[in-house]
Amino acid sequence: MDNLTKTGTSILMVSSDLPEIMAIADRIYVMREGRFVAELACEDTTQEEVIAYATGGREADEIY
């Protein structure tokens, strides 16, 4: 994956393994009830914030 991203290729990764996502991704799109509710930069977010959006503990950003 690193070689692909170095050439400018985007990769869409779907996972429920939050530590893995936080370690690999640049951005996280959080879904709740079939809708995107947040777009988060990994360097500026925490696992707790991702979980809050995913479970409804934080209001949706209405990105879509």
N, C-alpha and C positions, 0 to 999 in steps of 0.2 A: 504494500500500500504506500509506503514512503516513496518508492521510486515513481509510482504513478502521480502522486501529488506534487513531486518535484517537477514534473513535466506540465503541470497545470491542470491535470485531470481531477475532476471532482468525484468523490465517492460518497454514496448514500449508504449509511450503515444503520440497520434497524436492530435494536437490542434493548433488553430490559436490565442488562448488567451495567448499572450506573458507574461503578468504578472503572470499568473498561472504557465506557464512552468518555468519561472525563479525562482519561489518560491518552486517548487517541484523537478525539475530535477537536476541531476548531470552534464549531458552533453546535448547539443542541436545539432542536425543535421539539418542544414538549406537546404531546397530544393528550386530550382528555375528552372522553365521550365522542371519539371520532373526529374531533376538531383540533387544529393547531391552536394552542393557547399562549405559547411563548417562544421567542427566539432568544437564546442566551449565548453569549460568548464564554467559552469554557474558562478562559483566564480570569473572567470577572464574576464567576458564579460559584456556588457551593452545591453540594449534593442536597442539602436541606432546601435550598431554593428550588431546585428541579423537582423535588418531591412535593413541595408546597403547591407548585403549579399543577403537577400531575394529579393531585388528590383534591384540588379545589380549595386548598388553604390560602391561595393567593388568587386574586382576580386575573382573568385572562387579559392579555395585552391586545386582543383583537387584531392579530396580525393577518388573519385570513377571514 
